[in-house]
Amino acid sequence: MICYAAVHRGALNPAGEIEEMAWFGYGQRDRVSPVDRMVFDALHMDGQLP
């Protein structure tokens, strides 16, 4: 898995094959895939995911 970070301005809108978007914090890590949980854990330990 490759993850990217960026600064964004403006509205984000789902398009193409993406039907909806949702933002998750560390408290919702049970709603993501196992590999995403590893990313959430690393970001949380680094203080980047509240």
Secondary structure, DSSP 8 states (H G I E B T S, - for coil): ---------S-----TT--------GGGGGGS-HHHHHHHHHHHHTTS--
